[in-house]
Amino acid sequence: MTRSPKIGEIVLLVMVLSACTARAGEYDFDIPGIKKRPYEIGGNLETRGILHRLNRHGLLYKTKYYDASESATRGEFHQILELNGRVLVGPLRARIKTHSEYVETYRHHDLDHELYEAYLTYNTSPAFTLQTGKRVFKWGKGYAWNPVGFVNRPKDPEDPERDLEGFTALGADFIRSFGPAGLQSLSFTPLILPVSNHINQELGESGDTLIAAKLYLLLYDTDLDFMVRLGPRRPEMYGIDFSRNLKENLEVHGELAYLRGYEHKALDDGGKLASQTSNAFSFLFGLRYLTASDTTLIFEYYHHGEGYDSGEADRFYSFLDQSCRNYLDTKNQQQIDRAGKVRQAYLRDKNFMKDYLYLKVSQKEPFDILYLTPYITLIANLNDGSFSVSPSATYRPVTNLELTLRTIFPIGGSMTEYGEKQDRCRMELRVKYYF
């Protein structure tokens, strides 16, 4: 695909209009008797540069770039424009959010447009709301993972706060409040999620219909959720989560999910990819702690019940290694094609094994440097001992501008998750402007 000659003009126009909007905002003031506008329009523009220091000895690199010239580094460039709007007309609310992204790598450049959200809600009363359309649901209390996120897009633990696309659903919210003690609040959210060639393709086959529901309770100052998702040709999903503030500066949370009848694909002893129907429990436990010096710690342990055990992972890496050797000896493309299919089956999740730890430590304005927040993130695979470390920093010099520098170092031996990562190191610089 060729680069559109109008992209630069569009980006420049958005920045100029945004700057004008921001300047006008400096002189906004409320006039008594004047109603606020029933709509909001905004968005953000992000430029992201990524530098990959490649792990040329890693199996994921060898099976993906087998036909590429030897290179120690590769670069990526992303230009992202997100627009969002809200309209309020009496009991009717509408929201839309778009995501446009231009990506340029050494192999290609492309421009993608996605509709992240487009939905309507109708409040018949304070206790009842109808909703329809495409919406981002945030089921679960975990920060890096959500095993009970049955209607969520999966997070990237290396970037868990990144905006994600929603799913299309028809649903409702029933809400009821009680006294200040015991059961304080209750809500129930049923959802119908249809599947077609154009919507919710990830959830099933065209013509399928899934149902999901969440029951929320505020019980003795503890947030509790009970979830379920059912549908044809997909596993039954049941879950529960909780969150509670033990102190003003200490919160604990957890999730438990049970999947019944999911398809587990793994290599057998003969090197063939075999499927079997299995059941699994996944769970997460975590906490957030804020110190008196504004240091925030987020810690989570995640057991991925559908993940692969050490023996299955060893067979996976041995298969990739043998496929690379066979290709070098024979130049038979089928060896690489088979490796690609197996890699896709195993790596469908961001973390594909059983047990993980997550730790993030951030410090607000260290040494009295205003608007600076450095942080460091650790993600560890407890099954093979490999891990990644990511020292990063975010700086907000003005209200609408955010600068982020991230570095990620995967560390581990051969035949381990992070030791076989495609990158030895990855550096990212993000410049994000809100309007």
Legacy VTK file of the C-alpha trace (Angstrom):
# vtk DataFile Version 3.0
C-alpha trace
ASCII
DATASET POLYDATA
POINTS 435 float
0.000 0.000 0.000
1.334 3.434 -0.902
1.492 6.353 1.486
-1.419 8.763 1.131
-0.176 12.263 0.155
-2.879 13.854 2.302
-1.945 12.317 5.653
0.445 15.113 6.562
-2.124 17.752 5.640
-4.785 16.049 7.752
-2.475 15.775 10.764
-1.427 19.426 10.413
-5.047 20.565 10.170
-6.023 18.601 13.291
-3.108 20.087 15.252
-3.979 23.640 14.167
-7.654 23.226 15.027
-6.768 21.600 18.342
-4.410 24.415 19.238
-7.123 26.936 18.481
-9.567 25.004 20.647
-7.059 24.850 23.494
-6.351 28.601 23.252
-10.061 29.378 23.244
-10.434 27.199 26.331
-8.077 29.516 28.240
-10.745 32.213 28.139
-13.802 30.036 28.839
-15.971 31.108 31.748
-19.448 30.304 32.958
-22.246 32.807 32.472
-25.143 32.465 34.892
-28.301 31.297 33.182
-26.466 29.860 30.160
-26.842 26.105 29.814
-23.860 23.936 29.031
-23.670 22.440 25.561
-25.363 19.037 25.264
-22.379 17.624 23.398
-18.621 17.155 23.763
-15.991 16.702 21.062
-12.356 15.823 21.680
-9.597 13.390 20.972
-5.872 12.920 20.907
-3.018 12.781 18.430
-0.083 10.492 19.175
3.274 10.042 17.491
5.168 6.909 18.457
8.656 5.878 17.410
9.900 2.368 18.227
13.437 1.027 17.930
13.921 -2.758 18.088
17.269 -4.261 19.012
16.648 -7.713 17.570
17.439 -11.066 19.102
18.832 -12.675 15.948
19.597 -15.913 17.766
16.050 -16.266 19.100
13.688 -18.827 17.600
10.846 -16.338 17.117
13.171 -14.114 15.086
14.455 -17.019 12.993
10.996 -18.317 12.102
9.602 -14.873 11.290
12.536 -13.230 9.507
14.027 -16.324 7.887
14.083 -14.565 4.483
15.297 -11.153 5.713
18.806 -9.777 5.533
20.754 -9.803 8.772
20.128 -6.632 10.742
20.670 -5.785 14.387
18.004 -3.076 14.593
14.676 -2.205 13.039
12.484 0.836 13.438
8.757 1.501 13.467
6.760 4.691 13.170
3.141 5.067 14.299
0.865 8.083 13.879
-2.415 7.690 15.781
-5.487 9.906 15.712
-8.394 9.200 18.056
-11.597 11.237 17.951
-14.458 10.972 20.413
-17.776 12.663 20.893
-20.749 12.587 23.250
-24.294 13.858 22.778
-26.927 14.180 25.516
-30.568 14.739 24.583
-32.854 14.251 27.557
-32.624 10.600 28.647
-30.772 9.630 25.454
-26.960 9.559 25.343
-24.747 8.757 22.372
-21.000 8.177 22.279
-18.576 7.526 19.444
-14.821 6.925 19.389
-12.690 6.352 16.304
-9.108 5.117 15.983
-6.988 5.831 12.901
-3.410 4.581 12.786
-0.678 4.934 10.194
2.097 2.357 10.643
5.419 2.288 8.853
7.926 -0.547 9.256
10.864 -1.754 7.212
8.508 -4.151 5.386
5.394 -2.094 4.753
3.360 0.978 5.562
-0.379 1.003 6.054
-3.269 3.177 7.206
-6.053 1.606 9.287
-9.348 3.006 10.541
-11.293 1.364 13.360
-14.488 2.248 15.176
-13.682 1.635 18.844
-17.064 2.665 20.231
-20.454 3.745 18.864
-23.374 3.199 21.199
-26.604 4.647 22.572
-27.963 4.524 26.102
-31.492 5.382 27.175
-32.227 6.135 30.835
-35.863 5.328 31.457
-35.274 6.046 35.169
-32.312 6.400 37.544
-32.611 2.654 38.183
-32.872 1.360 34.600
-30.818 1.969 31.441
-30.970 0.389 27.997
-27.844 0.249 25.822
-27.059 -0.807 22.281
-24.071 -0.580 19.968
-20.328 -1.074 20.152
-18.890 -0.419 23.597
-15.768 -1.057 25.667
-16.619 -3.224 28.668
-14.182 -3.378 31.570
-14.994 -6.528 33.472
-12.506 -7.512 36.132
-10.427 -5.765 38.776
-6.923 -6.730 37.620
-4.465 -4.174 36.286
-2.297 -6.278 33.929
-4.629 -9.244 33.321
-8.374 -9.916 33.540
-9.228 -13.636 33.587
-12.921 -12.688 34.074
-12.889 -10.181 31.206
-15.293 -12.321 29.192
-16.456 -9.380 27.035
-13.169 -7.442 27.069
-10.421 -7.334 24.498
-7.313 -8.902 26.080
-4.854 -6.433 27.582
-1.175 -6.236 26.757
0.560 -6.567 30.172
3.431 -4.446 28.843
0.942 -1.629 28.099
-2.219 -2.343 30.138
-3.615 1.211 30.017
-3.770 1.390 26.234
-7.229 2.031 24.750
-8.881 -1.019 23.165
-11.721 -1.714 20.771
-15.137 -2.659 22.121
-17.706 -5.326 21.259
-21.206 -4.830 19.852
-23.978 -5.726 22.275
-27.568 -5.107 23.269
-28.002 -4.819 27.005
-29.410 -3.126 30.057
-28.431 -1.958 33.534
-30.643 -2.433 36.596
-29.430 -0.499 39.647
-30.740 -0.410 43.203
-29.338 1.243 46.317
-29.892 0.108 49.897
-28.760 1.268 53.333
-25.294 2.367 54.486
-24.443 -1.052 55.974
-24.570 -4.638 54.768
-25.736 -4.761 51.153
-25.311 -1.142 50.061
-25.836 -1.358 46.298
-26.755 -3.863 43.590
-26.721 -3.795 39.792
-27.406 -6.352 37.078
-26.148 -6.106 33.486
-27.412 -8.654 30.920
-25.886 -8.567 27.404
-26.680 -10.124 24.026
-23.713 -10.287 21.630
-24.537 -11.256 18.019
-21.840 -12.540 15.657
-21.720 -11.844 11.919
-19.130 -11.345 9.198
-18.856 -7.700 10.261
-19.308 -7.617 14.038
-17.857 -9.615 16.931
-16.046 -12.054 14.612
-13.650 -12.966 17.430
-16.502 -14.366 19.527
-17.716 -17.101 17.183
-19.021 -17.888 13.726
-21.487 -15.838 11.700
-25.018 -16.422 12.960
-23.988 -17.239 16.524
-25.442 -15.341 19.469
-23.732 -15.162 22.849
-25.274 -14.084 26.125
-23.370 -12.628 29.055
-24.341 -11.154 32.394
-22.754 -9.473 35.392
-24.177 -9.066 38.892
-22.505 -6.357 41.000
-22.805 -6.069 44.771
-21.380 -3.489 47.153
-21.382 -5.622 50.291
-19.796 -4.426 53.537
-17.628 -1.941 51.598
-16.390 -4.703 49.272
-17.007 -4.625 45.518
-18.137 -8.036 44.238
-18.955 -9.128 40.679
-20.371 -12.416 39.413
-20.084 -13.034 35.650
-21.145 -15.577 33.070
-20.812 -15.926 29.287
-22.490 -18.654 27.215
-22.605 -19.318 23.485
-22.355 -21.959 20.756
-18.936 -23.337 19.777
-17.301 -21.414 22.605
-16.394 -22.448 26.169
-18.782 -21.723 29.002
-17.294 -19.015 31.214
-18.075 -18.341 34.878
-16.301 -15.813 37.064
-16.151 -13.780 40.247
-14.026 -10.814 41.267
-13.616 -8.550 44.290
-11.949 -5.333 45.371
-11.631 -3.810 48.846
-9.756 -0.946 50.423
-8.119 -2.296 53.587
-6.794 1.194 54.309
-6.939 4.535 52.539
-3.653 3.712 50.820
-4.001 -0.068 50.419
-6.364 -1.899 48.071
-6.580 -5.637 47.382
-8.325 -7.284 44.454
-8.781 -10.684 42.892
-10.442 -12.624 40.082
-11.414 -16.264 39.592
-12.603 -17.700 36.262
-13.721 -21.184 35.237
-13.715 -22.173 31.570
-15.608 -25.313 30.618
-15.010 -26.904 27.234
-12.223 -24.767 25.757
-10.023 -26.060 22.932
-6.410 -26.697 23.927
-3.983 -27.049 21.015
-0.535 -28.492 21.693
2.168 -30.530 19.998
2.111 -34.231 20.726
5.186 -36.442 21.046
5.149 -36.994 17.284
5.390 -33.280 16.500
1.786 -32.908 15.341
-0.538 -30.139 16.515
-3.389 -31.869 18.327
-6.549 -30.437 19.913
-8.413 -31.592 22.970
-11.350 -30.204 24.910
-10.400 -29.180 28.446
-11.628 -27.300 31.507
-9.540 -24.814 33.478
-9.491 -22.431 36.429
-7.646 -19.120 36.082
-7.191 -16.664 38.919
-5.483 -13.430 39.880
-4.645 -11.762 43.172
-3.196 -8.275 43.497
-2.792 -5.140 45.551
-2.116 -1.432 45.152
-0.222 0.494 47.791
0.493 4.227 48.010
3.256 5.411 50.340
3.443 8.753 52.139
6.065 9.877 49.608
3.713 9.281 46.630
5.275 6.006 45.542
2.692 3.645 44.041
3.194 -0.122 43.966
1.002 -2.456 41.915
1.592 -6.175 42.452
-0.273 -9.095 40.860
0.033 -12.870 40.665
-1.729 -14.501 37.718
-2.412 -18.200 37.180
-3.330 -18.802 33.538
-5.217 -22.076 33.630
-5.474 -22.381 29.836
-1.748 -21.787 29.438
0.961 -24.283 28.531
3.008 -26.199 31.073
6.801 -26.506 30.957
6.758 -29.761 28.995
4.463 -28.338 26.311
6.609 -25.206 26.056
9.777 -27.293 25.665
8.197 -29.245 22.794
7.146 -25.956 21.185
10.636 -24.446 21.232
12.244 -27.731 20.142
9.832 -27.868 17.205
10.718 -24.305 16.133
14.419 -25.090 16.435
14.125 -28.248 14.328
11.997 -26.432 11.726
14.675 -23.742 11.349
17.399 -26.375 10.968
15.386 -28.295 8.377
14.704 -25.130 6.393
18.395 -24.199 6.303
19.259 -27.704 5.093
16.501 -28.120 2.496
15.111 -24.609 1.793
11.702 -26.262 2.006
9.139 -23.516 2.623
6.750 -25.997 4.238
9.039 -26.173 7.271
8.573 -22.454 7.925
4.853 -22.581 7.141
4.327 -25.361 9.703
6.366 -23.447 12.279
4.209 -20.377 11.654
0.981 -22.297 12.281
2.318 -23.816 15.491
3.630 -20.444 16.673
0.231 -18.860 16.032
-1.545 -21.577 18.031
0.797 -21.308 21.028
1.188 -17.521 21.125
-2.469 -16.514 20.800
-2.183 -15.001 24.308
0.352 -12.348 25.288
1.620 -14.663 28.046
1.153 -18.259 26.988
2.379 -20.274 30.005
0.868 -20.911 33.448
2.135 -18.593 36.196
3.202 -14.944 36.169
4.099 -12.082 38.490
3.618 -8.398 37.732
5.158 -5.499 39.659
5.003 -1.803 38.825
6.619 0.881 40.988
6.025 4.535 40.106
7.173 7.721 41.821
5.331 11.012 41.421
7.571 14.070 40.906
10.850 12.746 42.384
13.365 15.351 43.605
10.589 17.964 43.184
10.729 17.681 39.378
7.211 18.798 38.521
5.010 16.744 36.180
7.525 13.878 35.942
6.566 10.296 36.853
9.267 7.643 36.415
8.275 4.006 36.844
9.665 0.527 36.426
7.738 -2.619 35.507
8.671 -6.263 36.017
6.826 -9.188 34.396
8.132 -12.625 35.392
7.324 -16.091 34.077
7.456 -18.290 37.176
7.506 -21.514 35.156
10.772 -20.956 33.267
12.403 -18.147 35.296
12.530 -15.622 32.457
11.297 -12.034 32.845
11.196 -8.548 31.348
12.201 -5.254 32.974
10.880 -1.939 31.704
12.261 1.354 33.123
10.107 4.211 31.830
9.064 7.795 32.491
6.138 10.075 31.672
6.425 13.862 31.571
3.511 16.301 31.260
4.992 19.788 30.776
1.610 21.339 29.907
-1.976 20.282 30.463
-2.627 18.699 27.072
0.792 17.252 26.256
2.240 13.932 27.443
5.723 12.587 26.686
6.583 8.957 27.472
9.883 7.136 27.133
9.794 3.342 27.575
12.479 0.690 27.373
11.834 -3.046 27.601
14.539 -5.631 28.278
13.488 -9.308 27.946
15.836 -11.500 30.003
16.108 -15.282 29.994
17.954 -18.302 28.689
17.314 -20.290 25.534
14.008 -22.152 25.349
12.347 -19.649 27.733
9.541 -17.199 27.004
11.486 -13.961 27.400
14.821 -15.427 26.331
13.305 -16.304 22.947
11.535 -12.980 22.431
12.011 -11.305 19.076
13.691 -8.282 20.711
16.742 -8.068 22.925
15.641 -4.539 23.750
12.862 -2.221 22.644
12.779 1.550 23.064
9.690 3.696 22.537
9.162 7.435 22.481
5.558 8.627 22.562
4.308 12.172 22.140
0.590 12.489 22.842
-1.479 15.660 22.505
-5.046 15.880 23.827
-7.634 18.271 22.425
LINES 1 436
435 0 1 2 3 4 5 6 7 8 9 10 11 12 13 14 15 16 17 18 19 20 21 22 23 24 25 26 27 28 29 30 31 32 33 34 35 36 37 38 39 40 41 42 43 44 45 46 47 48 49 50 51 52 53 54 55 56 57 58 59 60 61 62 63 64 65 66 67 68 69 70 71 72 73 74 75 76 77 78 79 80 81 82 83 84 85 86 87 88 89 90 91 92 93 94 95 96 97 98 99 100 101 102 103 104 105 106 107 108 109 110 111 112 113 114 115 116 117 118 119 120 121 122 123 124 125 126 127 128 129 130 131 132 133 134 135 136 137 138 139 140 141 142 143 144 145 146 147 148 149 150 151 152 153 154 155 156 157 158 159 160 161 162 163 164 165 166 167 168 169 170 171 172 173 174 175 176 177 178 179 180 181 182 183 184 185 186 187 188 189 190 191 192 193 194 195 196 197 198 199 200 201 202 203 204 205 206 207 208 209 210 211 212 213 214 215 216 217 218 219 220 221 222 223 224 225 226 227 228 229 230 231 232 233 234 235 236 237 238 239 240 241 242 243 244 245 246 247 248 249 250 251 252 253 254 255 256 257 258 259 260 261 262 263 264 265 266 267 268 269 270 271 272 273 274 275 276 277 278 279 280 281 282 283 284 285 286 287 288 289 290 291 292 293 294 295 296 297 298 299 300 301 302 303 304 305 306 307 308 309 310 311 312 313 314 315 316 317 318 319 320 321 322 323 324 325 326 327 328 329 330 331 332 333 334 335 336 337 338 339 340 341 342 343 344 345 346 347 348 349 350 351 352 353 354 355 356 357 358 359 360 361 362 363 364 365 366 367 368 369 370 371 372 373 374 375 376 377 378 379 380 381 382 383 384 385 386 387 388 389 390 391 392 393 394 395 396 397 398 399 400 401 402 403 404 405 406 407 408 409 410 411 412 413 414 415 416 417 418 419 420 421 422 423 424 425 426 427 428 429 430 431 432 433 434
